[in-house]
Amino acid sequence: MQKYLVGGAVRDRLLNIEVKDRDWVVVGVTPKQMLDAGYQQVGADFPVFLHPENGEEYALARTERKSGRGYNGFICDASPDISIEDDLARRDLTINAIAEDENGDLIDPWGGLNDLNNKVLRHVSPAFSEDPLRVLRAARFAARFAHLGFKIAPETSELMQQMSLSGELIELTPERVFGELEKALCSQTPRAFFEVLRKTKALAEILPELDRLWGIPNPVKWHPEIDTGLHTMLVLEQICLLNDKPEVRFAALCHDFGKAKTDPKYWPSHPGHEKAGVAVIEALAERIPLPNRYLSLAKLASEYHCHLHKVTELRPSTLLKLFNRFDVWRKAERFEHFLDVCEADARGRTGLEDRPYPQKDYMKKALSEVQSVSARSFVEAGYQGAQIKQQMEQARLEKLKQLKVSWQSQ
């Protein structure tokens, strides 16, 4: 048995990035020999085994032949005579098609090391087009390595566009689309993911709700960048400076979806876009399986982000309704994430990236004030049942009134 370290472990070591997972390819053995050696087989589509001691994945070298549409339309050959070069030939990008043998020597038949040095994301072969998921993967690697200066090769970008226009992206399962989306949102530069997808015509297929925002104007007084699509990318940049949770970044991405519903006769204004966006997000969730933490925050951010920009003008009673709507009594962290989205929205505008956002400080103070109201004092005062809730609401309202007065006097 010959074994080779492959893929991300080799790539990341060469980039001086911490290697978190190691994957291996083995050549010259059968599944039975792996099982006899104590490895545990996982996966039904092709032979992958877990090492009996460290749990690392060992896959038999294999080739793949296109047999149908979509991600699963392949015939796999994992016979013992498949070479490591044959296995590397089926991989997506040259930087992922480098192997290292047990002596530390590199096997690099596709020039991956050269592309690493030149910071190029290039497809290995025309077989790249056989798997539509690779369009999203290439865009995700662009997002992951954008801060290092990596760019997609022109010929790869052209091939990705051809794949997008072929209609085969619709064959991707919603779960795989969400998986790539979430990984991209966790990357250092998520903006690059969406911009690559847009350039290669894939965004209209994967996230048409986002793609439609380009070309929709905003009032120049509030949005020097004017274009809603560009504004959304700027907001995404800002939220990445504030919060690393993918669901928060997703909410920032979705906050202006409703502007695509505005009748052009109202442009550049967008009356009612906040609530219109909620319906757009709900429709998206019917197509892509969003976890509830994604969906609930995105909908709330869409509907209420404009409230925060003018929060000091809101009546205390309106502010209390907002707290109740967010259920800050049980989900205070979600509200804090919402505040991050609002701050990113305010700063995601050309030339206004560093402006202060005192509304966030005001809301944090208001949240602290209302959370300080305890039921105990009212129970001890003899109130019962619904009376306790009424008294707590009144006490919270009084605190918000006092806060507004003191804030305005500063």
C-alpha positions in Angstrom: 0.0 0.0 0.0 1.2 3.4 -0.9 -0.3 6.4 0.9 -0.3 10.1 0.0 -1.3 13.2 1.9 -3.6 15.1 -0.5 -5.7 18.2 -1.0 -6.1 20.9 1.6 -3.5 19.6 4.0 -0.8 19.9 1.4 -2.1 23.2 0.1 -2.4 24.9 3.5 1.0 23.7 4.6 2.5 25.2 1.5 0.6 28.5 2.2 1.9 28.4 5.8 -1.7 28.1 7.1 -2.6 25.9 10.0 -3.6 22.4 8.9 -6.7 21.3 10.7 -7.6 18.1 8.8 -5.5 15.6 7.0 -6.9 13.4 4.1 -5.1 10.5 2.5 -5.2 8.6 -0.7 -4.0 5.0 -0.9 -2.9 3.3 -4.0 -2.6 -0.4 -4.9 -5.1 -1.9 -2.4 -8.7 -3.3 -2.4 -11.5 -2.5 0.0 -11.1 -5.9 1.5 -7.4 -5.3 2.3 -8.3 -2.1 4.0 -10.9 -3.8 6.1 -8.5 -6.6 7.0 -6.0 -4.0 8.1 -8.6 -2.7 10.6 -9.9 0.4 8.7 -13.6 1.2 9.0 -15.4 1.9 5.7 -17.7 4.9 5.5 -19.7 6.3 2.6 -21.5 4.2 0.0 -20.6 6.1 -3.2 -16.9 5.4 -3.1 -14.5 3.6 -0.8 -13.4 5.9 2.1 -12.0 4.4 5.3 -11.2 5.7 8.8 -7.9 4.9 10.3 -8.4 2.6 13.3 -6.3 4.8 15.6 -6.5 8.4 14.7 -9.7 8.5 12.7 -8.2 10.2 9.6 -9.8 9.6 6.3 -8.1 7.3 3.8 -9.7 7.1 0.3 -8.8 4.6 -2.4 -7.4 6.3 -5.4 -10.2 6.6 -8.0 -11.3 8.0 -11.3 -14.7 9.4 -12.1 -16.7 9.3 -15.4 -19.7 11.5 -16.0 -22.8 9.4 -16.5 -25.7 11.8 -15.8 -26.7 15.3 -14.7 -26.0 16.8 -11.3 -23.6 16.2 -8.5 -24.3 12.4 -8.2 -24.1 11.6 -12.0 -20.7 9.8 -11.9 -19.4 6.3 -12.2 -16.4 5.7 -9.9 -13.5 3.4 -10.5 -11.4 2.6 -7.4 -9.5 -0.4 -8.7 -5.9 -1.1 -7.3 -4.3 -0.1 -10.6 -5.4 3.6 -10.4 -2.4 5.8 -9.8 -2.0 8.8 -7.7 -1.7 10.9 -10.9 -5.0 9.5 -12.1 -6.7 10.4 -8.8 -5.3 14.0 -8.8 -6.7 14.5 -12.4 -10.3 14.3 -11.1 -9.8 17.2 -8.6 -11.3 20.6 -9.1 -8.5 23.2 -8.8 -4.7 22.7 -9.4 -3.9 24.0 -5.9 -6.1 21.1 -4.5 -4.4 18.6 -6.9 -1.0 18.3 -5.1 0.0 15.1 -3.2 2.8 14.4 -0.8 4.3 10.9 -0.5 5.7 9.3 2.7 9.1 10.8 2.0 7.8 14.3 1.8 8.2 14.6 -2.0 5.4 16.4 -3.9 3.5 14.9 -6.8 2.2 17.9 -8.8 1.2 16.9 -12.3 -1.0 19.9 -12.9 1.2 22.8 -11.8 -0.6 23.5 -8.5 2.6 24.7 -6.8 3.2 27.2 -9.5 -0.4 28.4 -9.2 0.0 28.7 -5.4 3.1 30.9 -5.9 1.2 33.0 -8.5 -2.0 33.1 -6.4 -4.1 31.7 -9.1 -7.3 29.5 -8.8 -7.3 27.4 -12.0 -9.3 24.3 -12.9 -7.4 21.1 -13.4 -9.0 20.0 -16.6 -12.2 20.3 -18.7 -13.7 17.7 -16.4 -14.3 20.5 -13.9 -17.5 21.3 -15.9 -18.9 17.8 -15.1 -19.7 18.8 -11.5 -21.9 22.0 -11.1 -21.0 22.2 -7.4 -17.5 23.2 -8.5 -18.8 26.6 -9.5 -19.6 27.3 -5.9 -16.5 25.7 -4.6 -14.3 27.8 -6.8 -16.1 30.9 -5.6 -15.7 29.8 -2.0 -11.9 29.3 -2.4 -11.8 32.8 -3.9 -13.5 34.1 -0.7 -11.2 32.0 1.5 -8.0 33.2 -0.1 -8.9 36.7 -1.3 -7.0 38.3 1.5 -3.8 36.5 0.2 -4.4 38.0 -3.2 -5.8 34.9 -5.0 -7.8 35.4 -8.2 -9.7 33.0 -10.4 -7.9 32.4 -13.8 -9.7 33.9 -16.7 -10.2 30.6 -18.4 -11.7 29.1 -15.3 -14.0 32.1 -14.9 -15.1 31.6 -18.5 -15.8 27.9 -17.9 -17.7 28.7 -14.7 -19.9 31.1 -16.7 -20.6 28.4 -19.4 -21.6 26.0 -16.6 -23.9 28.6 -15.1 -25.6 29.3 -18.4 -26.0 25.6 -19.1 -28.8 25.3 -16.5 -27.1 22.5 -14.7 -26.8 24.5 -11.4 -30.5 23.8 -10.8 -29.5 20.1 -10.3 -27.6 21.0 -7.1 -29.4 19.9 -4.0 -30.5 22.7 -1.6 -28.4 21.2 1.2 -25.2 21.4 -0.9 -26.0 25.0 -1.9 -26.5 26.0 1.8 -23.3 24.1 2.8 -21.2 26.1 0.4 -23.0 29.3 1.3 -22.3 28.8 5.0 -18.7 28.0 4.4 -18.3 31.2 2.3 -20.0 33.3 5.1 -17.4 31.9 7.5 -14.5 32.9 5.3 -12.4 36.0 5.8 -13.8 37.7 2.7 -17.4 36.5 1.9 -17.9 39.4 -0.5 -15.6 37.7 -3.0 -17.8 34.6 -3.0 -20.9 36.6 -4.2 -19.0 38.8 -6.6 -17.4 35.8 -8.3 -20.8 34.1 -8.6 -22.3 37.3 -10.0 -19.4 37.7 -12.5 -19.9 34.1 -13.7 -23.7 34.4 -14.0 -24.2 31.8 -11.2 -25.7 34.2 -8.6 -28.9 34.6 -10.6 -29.3 30.8 -10.4 -28.2 30.3 -6.8 -29.4 33.5 -5.0 -31.6 35.5 -7.4 -32.9 37.5 -4.4 -29.4 39.0 -4.1 -28.6 39.2 -7.8 -31.6 41.4 -8.4 -30.3 44.2 -6.2 -27.6 45.4 -8.6 -29.0 48.3 -10.7 -31.5 49.4 -8.1 -30.7 53.0 -7.0 -30.8 54.4 -3.5 -31.1 58.1 -2.5 -27.6 59.6 -2.9 -28.1 61.6 0.3 -28.0 58.5 2.3 -26.2 56.2 -0.1 -23.3 57.8 -1.9 -22.6 54.5 -3.5 -26.2 54.6 -4.9 -26.4 51.0 -6.2 -28.2 48.6 -3.8 -26.1 45.6 -4.8 -22.9 47.5 -4.1 -24.3 48.7 -0.8 -25.1 45.1 0.2 -21.5 44.1 -0.5 -20.2 47.1 1.6 -22.5 46.1 4.4 -21.2 42.5 4.2 -17.7 43.9 4.6 -18.7 45.9 7.6 -20.5 43.0 9.4 -17.4 40.9 9.0 -15.5 43.5 11.1 -18.2 43.2 13.8 -19.3 39.6 13.9 -18.0 36.2 12.8 -21.2 34.3 13.1 -22.5 33.1 9.6 -26.2 33.7 10.6 -25.4 37.3 11.4 -23.5 37.8 8.2 -26.4 36.2 6.3 -28.9 38.6 7.9 -26.7 41.6 6.8 -26.7 40.1 3.3 -30.6 39.9 3.3 -31.5 43.2 5.0 -32.4 45.0 1.8 -33.9 42.2 -0.3 -37.2 44.1 -0.3 -35.8 46.9 -2.4 -36.1 44.6 -5.4 -39.8 44.7 -4.9 -40.1 48.5 -5.1 -42.1 49.8 -8.1 -39.5 51.8 -10.2 -41.8 54.8 -10.2 -40.8 55.4 -6.5 -37.0 55.1 -7.1 -34.7 56.0 -5.6 -36.9 55.8 -2.5 -38.1 52.4 -1.3 -41.2 52.8 0.9 -42.2 49.6 2.7 -39.1 47.7 1.6 -38.5 46.5 5.2 -41.6 44.3 5.4 -41.4 43.4 1.7 -38.1 41.9 2.4 -39.6 39.5 4.9 -41.7 37.8 2.3 -38.6 37.5 0.0 -36.6 35.8 2.7 -39.4 33.4 3.5 -39.6 32.5 -0.2 -35.8 31.9 -0.2 -36.2 29.6 2.8 -38.7 27.4 0.9 -35.9 26.8 -1.7 -32.8 26.6 0.6 -33.0 24.9 4.0 -32.1 27.7 6.4 -31.7 26.9 10.1 -34.1 28.8 12.3 -31.3 30.9 13.7 -30.6 32.2 10.2 -34.3 32.7 9.2 -35.5 34.4 12.3 -32.7 36.9 12.5 -32.8 37.7 8.8 -36.5 38.4 8.9 -36.2 40.6 12.0 -33.3 42.5 10.5 -35.2 43.1 7.3 -38.3 44.4 9.0 -36.7 46.5 11.7 -33.3 47.7 10.6 -34.6 51.2 9.8 -36.1 51.5 13.3 -32.6 51.5 14.7 -31.3 54.3 12.5 -33.9 56.6 14.0 -34.3 55.0 17.4 -33.8 58.2 19.4 -36.9 59.5 17.6 -39.1 56.6 18.5 -41.6 56.8 21.3 -40.6 54.7 24.4 -43.8 52.6 23.9 -42.6 51.8 20.4 -39.2 50.9 21.7 -40.8 48.6 24.3 -42.8 46.9 21.6 -39.6 46.3 19.7 -38.0 44.6 22.7 -41.0 42.4 23.1 -41.0 41.6 19.3 -37.4 40.4 19.6 -38.2 38.6 22.9 -35.1 40.1 24.5 -36.1 38.6 27.8 -35.1 35.1 26.5 -33.1 35.9 23.4 -30.9 38.9 24.2 -28.0 37.6 22.1 -30.1 37.6 19.0 -31.0 41.3 19.6 -27.3 42.1 20.0 -26.6 40.4 16.7 -29.4 42.6 15.2 -27.6 45.7 16.5 -24.4 44.6 14.7 -26.4 44.2 11.4 -27.8 47.7 11.9 -24.4 49.2 12.5 -23.0 47.4 9.4 -25.9 48.8 7.4 -25.2 52.4 8.6 -21.5 52.1 7.8 -21.8 50.1 4.6 -21.9 53.2 2.5 -19.1 54.8 0.4 -17.2 57.3 2.5 -19.2 56.7 5.7 -17.4 53.5 6.9 -16.0 55.2 10.0 -18.8 57.4 11.1 -20.1 56.8 14.6 -23.3 54.9 15.3 -24.6 56.1 18.6 -27.9 54.4 18.1 -26.2 51.1 19.1 -25.0 52.6 22.4 -28.5 53.9 23.0 -30.1 50.6 22.4 -27.6 48.7 24.6 -28.3 51.2 27.4 -32.1 50.8 26.9 -31.8 47.0 26.9 -29.9 47.1 30.1 -32.5 49.4 31.7 -35.5 47.2 30.8 -33.7 44.0 31.8 -33.1 45.4 35.2 -36.8 45.3 36.0 -37.5 42.2 38.1 -40.7 40.5 38.9 -39.7 39.9 42.5 -40.4 43.4 43.8 -44.0 43.2 42.3 -44.6 39.8 43.8 -43.4 41.1 47.2 -45.8 44.0 46.8 -48.7 41.6 46.5 -49.4 41.7 42.8 -50.5 38.4 41.2 -50.9 36.8 37.8 -51.4 39.2 34.9 -50.9 42.2 37.2 -47.3 41.3 37.6 -46.7 41.5 33.9 -48.6 44.8 33.6 -46.6 46.4 36.4 -43.3 45.2 34.8 -44.3 46.7 31.5 -45.1 50.0 33.1 -41.8 50.0 35.0 -39.9 49.3 31.8 -41.8 52.0 30.0 -40.9 54.5 32.7 -37.2 53.6 32.5 -37.3 54.1 28.7 -38.9 57.5 29.2 -36.2 58.5 31.6 -33.5 57.3 29.3 -34.8 59.3 26.4 -35.0 62.5 28.5 -31.4 62.0 29.8 -30.1 61.1 26.4 -31.6 64.2 24.8 -30.2 66.4 27.5 -26.6 65.3 26.8 
